[in-house]
Amino acid sequence: MTDYLVLAVLAIAVVVLVAWPLLRPATAADRLDATTEAQRRRLALREERDLALEALKELEVDHATHHIGDEDYAELVARERARAAAAIRALDRELGTAPGDAR
C-alpha cells in the first residue's frame, strides 16, 4: 500500500514540475519584443524565397514524373527562378550582404 502512495506522490511531483512553466504567472521576460518593420520585411522576403524554392522542387518532381511537359516546365522554372532570385537579391540588399557591399 505504501508503494502505491509513494508512486502517486512521485507522479504528482513530476506532473507539477513539468507543468510549472505553463501554470506560473507570465513575467516581462516571457513576452516577446514587438517586431519592427525591417524584421517584417525580412521575414516576408525569406518566405517569398522559400516559397519560390519549394515551387522549384515541386516542378522538378512533376517534370520527372511526366505530370507537366517540357515546354510548360521550362516556362514555369524560368518564372520561379526569377522569383527566387529577386527575393534573394532583395534580402541581400536588406541585410547589406549584396555582392560589392563592404562589411
Residue, then its C-alpha position, 0 to 999 in steps of 0.5 A: m500500500t505504501d508503494y502505491l502512495v509513494l508512486a502517486v506522490l512521485a507522479i504528482a511531483v513530476v506532473v507539477l514540475v513539468a507543468w510549472p512553466l505553463l501554470r506560473p504567472a507570465t513575467a516581462a521576460d516571457r513576452l516577446d519584443a514587438t517586431t519592427e518593420a525591417q524584421r517584417r520585411r525580412l521575414a516576408l522576403r525569406e518566405e517569398r524565397d522559400l516559397a519560390l524554392e519549394a515551387l522549384k522542387e515541386l516542378e522538378v518532381d512533376h517534370a520527372t514524373h511526366h505530370i507537366g511537359d517540357e515546354d510548360y516546365a521550362e516556362l514555369v522554372a524560368r518564372e520561379r527562378a526569377r522569383a527566387a532570385a529577386a527575393i534573394r537579391a532583395l534580402d541581400r540588399e536588406l541585410g547589406t550582404a549584396p555582392g560589392d557591399a563592404r562589411 
